[in-house]
Each structure stands twice: as structure tokens, then as C-alpha cells.
Amino acid sequence: MKYDTLIVGAGPGGIFSAFELVKLNPELKVLVLEAGNPLEKRHCPIDGKKIKSCIRCKTCAIMNGFGGAGAFSDGKYNITNEFGGNLYEYIGKKEALDLMNYIDEINVAYGGENTRKFSTANSALKKKCLENDLHLLDASVRHLGTDINYIILKNIYEELKEKVTFKFNAYVTEIDKQEDGFVVKTKDEAFYGDKVIVSTGRSGSKWMQDICSHLGIDTKSNRVDIGVRVEIPAAIFEHITDEVYESKIVYRTKKFQDKVRTFCMNPHGVVVNENTNGIITVNGHSYEDEALYSENTNFALLVSNHFTEPFKNSNEYGESIARLSNMLGGGVIVQRFGDLIRGQRSTPSRIAESFLTPTLSATPGDLSLVIPKRQMDDIIEMIYALDKIAPGTASDDTLLYGVEVKFYNLQVDVDQNLETKHKGLYVIGDCSGVTHSLSHASASGVYVARQIVSK
Ligand SMILES: Cc1cc2nc3c(=O)[nH]c(=O)nc-3n(C[C@H](O)[C@H](O)[C@H](O)COP(=O)(O)OP(=O)(O)OC[C@H]3O[C@@H](n4cnc5c(N)ncnc54)[C@H](O)[C@@H]3O)c2cc1C
């Protein structure tokens, strides 16, 4: 059967493309091919008791399946052009913001009606940051929480499945141009479509690289951000998180003049493992439901690394560092800030003696054996800078989990319609290198769907 549009990947990019396509034209035949499971079958086997660390499932329940990498995320929908991607460079700042607000309305309509929206603009925190050489970026953020995010995805799927064909456990191996459209192949089947939207996210980054070289589409190497996830008692950041929820604070270090930023803040949240291409890194999320609150807040501190000639593979650099932590710790390593400063490893007994209880069972160790000196010094400097606006951040017991790596996909050569040189083949969301957040990825999906319908 030939479809009007084939969508590869059912993350936010793919879901919102499908949503908008059939909303604008219910007659369209749309097929979504997804490597992972339907939402209700996505279960990570790590239970902390029998299975303590990643057993490398065929498809990762956290990263793959309906909802994509965002399904069990904290569901922070940041409405801003200041971070989360550079979609605005392709479609314009106003259009990008309008689309993010449109997605926000859909999320509210499909189950997020009681969730809170915060804004950093004109907050007292902004001034306090400036007084201390820290810079708070402007954004509105709706915090859906992992629980409500799940409900919204479930509601959207219930409606979409009546109008769109979904095939799960359908890992696409090949995309080829034909005279009149495209053929998309899985191990056992071939599907034909006039248009193809590729939205395979971060987990599909290596795959995307292969598809681009197969189809002769240019790519550029991007950047990689390396750092740690910081966990502190929630009370230390409460005056910030209560006011703005998620604060993106940027600091330029005195020593190396590098930019370090806070990222993905989770008040009363938990720290979790993340599996990217078989490498275990760290991430975090939190729930909207107060019954599920932890006593801690976590956030990432990331140092951006941009490479110049002759080095081209920034992701390899990030992976190598993450692999080192996996080699030494069997996964994620945790260290107390005080131990790091004293130049000693954290041990299970030192962690147990802390006043702070970790929310992730990671291996106590020494992050200075893993993270290069430059990035480690940057992170330490940033922790002392944050201590000025949130005293207690630089405490002995502050926990640092590593490595947190933010991989950026290769920048795929697409035009202002997010269309490749093969007319009818669109690359959107995180796999395009254009976006790296729920809101931008979702907005890119709606944008492309509108382009397709208007043509
Ligand atoms: C733990 C965690 C927490 C996060 N928290 C936040 C947050 O609070 N706010 C925020 O803005 N962002 C967050 N993010 C990032 C956010 O989830 C992503 O930016 C977003 O999901 C990108 O959407 P996407 O559709 O481009 O790709 P993805 O969500 O990655 O979806 C891509 C889909 O494509 C499928 N796929 C890949 N390759 C193939 C193939 N060959 N064939 C078929 N299917 C394939 C994958 O299985 C996946 O389901 C978080 C990420 C993680 C992992």
C-alpha cells in the first residue's frame, strides 16, 4: 500500500507531524514506523533490586517507543528561542514561538489543564544572578511532570490511532528515493510514500548519519556538552524553583572563559540512568504529583565543547568520556563535592555517612579520573558561583553524578522548510540537529505537516 506520508519515529516530532497532518486533512493516509513499543509496553527492567543496571534491551524502553525519548521525561515544555534548538533560524522567531504555544495548548487540552506555567522574565532571580556574574535566560516553561506527560501521550495516542496507522517494533533500515516518492524498508517489509518525515531523535543519531551518506545529504558536525548531574537538598534551590521552576543559568568561567550552564532542573526529582547507543549516562526527571516528590532537587551542569579542524566527531569525544565512566564504575559514577575537592574518591561508606540520600544507585568513585581537567575545573567554578545565589550548593555532601553528556546530532542539510535536497524528504526534531528539546521537536513536526498539507 502506498501512503501519502510515512513518518519514521514516534517521538514528539513524529507524533505532532501525524497529529497536524490528519487534523488538517483527515483523508491523508499516514503511517508511523516506530522502532520501540507502544506506550503501555514501555518498561525499563531496572527495578533497583533484581536488576540494578542496564541490561541493554533490544530497544531501550526509556528512549524508544511511542512518545520517544520524551515519554518518561520531566515534561518541561520550554517556550523560548533562547535554548532547546535553533528552529527559529529556519522558520523565524515568531513562527517558532507561535508553534511552541500551539503545542502547549494541545498539551493542556489533552490532560495538562491543571499543570503550572512559569516564566523567568522580570523575576527577582534575574537581578540576583546578574549581581553574581550569572545570566538567567528568558523562557516560559510548562511543567507537565512525568506523570501528566504520560497521560497526555496516552490521550493523544487514543485519538490518533483511529486516524493514523502505527507500526511498532518496526526499525527502519533503509530509505530510498524512487521516481514517484520514497520506499522505506524494515527488516521484513517495504512501505511506499509520497513524502517521508524522518524524526528519529537522538537515539537514531548514528542511523541518521548512515542514511544521509546513503542519500548524499550533507551533514555538519555539531557540538557536545559534557558535565555532571548535581543533586542537593530541595530546600537549597527552593527560592529559585518555586519562582521560575526551571532556571537556565549561564556562567563564563574565569579560568578558561568557557560557558557552563544549568540544564534540566528537577525540583523534588530523581536522578536516572540514560542509555544512548549502549553507553550509560545520567539524566533526571520529576513528577507533578506531590505524593511522588523526593527530598532532593537535581540539575545538570554542562560545559559546551565546540571543535574546530581537524577534529570532526564531537559525539565520539563525548562517548569516549562517558565510556570511561562506564569502564570505571560499570555505569554512572557518583561523588560527593567535598570528596572531589579533597582529591579523594567517594566510597559506599562515605556516601552512606552523608546527610543527603542519593536518588540513583550509582557507583561511588572519582569523577576527576573521568572528566578532563578543563571541564572539571569549569564545573567546580560554576558550583562556587551558584553557591552565591543558592548557599549550600557547594556543600561537602552535594552529590555529583557523571557523566552527563548532551549529544547533539549532526546538523543535517535542510532548507527553511526542513526539507532535504530530495524534495518530499523532511528531517525534523532532534535527529536533524535543528532541535534538542520537546517543544522545538514538537513544533518542527507541526511546521512540516503544515508545509506538506499546503503543498
Ligand atoms: C530522560 C530524559 C529527560 C528529558 N527531559 C526533557 C525535558 O524535560 N524537556 C525537554 O524539552 N526535553 C527533554 N528531553 C529531551 C527530549 O526528550 C527530546 O528533545 C525529544 O524527545 C526529541 O524528540 P524527537 O521526536 O526529535 O526524538 P525522540 O523523542 O528521540 O523520538 C525518536 C523516536 O524515533 C525512534 N527511532 C529511532 N530510530 C529509528 C528507526 N531507525 N526506525 C524507526 N524508529 C526509530 C525512536 O525509537 C524514538 O521513539 C529529555 C530526554 C531524556 C532522555
The ligand as an ORCA input file, in Angstrom:
! r2SCAN-3c Opt
* xyz 0 1
  C      15.354     11.228     30.496
  C      15.124     12.401     29.553
  C      14.535     13.562     30.035
  C      14.291     14.630     29.174
  N      13.643     15.732     29.671
  C      13.311     16.731     28.843
  C      12.545     17.831     29.292
  O      12.095     17.879     30.433
  N      12.295     18.848     28.425
  C      12.739     18.838     27.138
  O      12.467     19.792     26.393
  N      13.435     17.781     26.667
  C      13.732     16.729     27.467
  N      14.430     15.657     26.980
  C      14.796     15.666     25.553
  C      13.561     15.339     24.715
  O      13.014     14.129     25.164
  C      13.935     15.287     23.235
  O      14.483     16.519     22.859
  C      12.722     14.974     22.368
  O      12.112     13.768     22.763
  C      13.104     14.897     20.888
  O      12.001     14.497     20.138
  P      12.186     13.743     18.735
  O      10.827     13.396     18.242
  O      13.062     14.538     17.864
  O      13.015     12.421     19.058
  P      12.787     11.247     20.106
  O      11.898     11.663     21.202
  O      14.120     10.728     20.437
  O      11.982     10.151     19.274
  C      12.566      9.466     18.203
  C      11.855      8.123     18.023
  O      12.349      7.548     16.818
  C      12.513      6.145     17.005
  N      13.539      5.664     16.074
  C      14.881      5.909     16.102
  N      15.470      5.300     15.061
  C      14.502      4.649     14.383
  C      14.498      3.834     13.204
  N      15.610      3.579     12.523
  N      13.307      3.301     12.802
  C      12.159      3.558     13.473
  N      12.110      4.333     14.591
  C      13.266      4.861     15.025
  C      12.949      6.024     18.452
  O      12.623      4.733     18.934
  C      12.149      7.128     19.131
  O      10.944      6.656     19.688
  C      14.689     14.561     27.804
  C      15.299     13.397     27.330
  C      15.514     12.313     28.166
  C      16.137     11.069     27.620
*
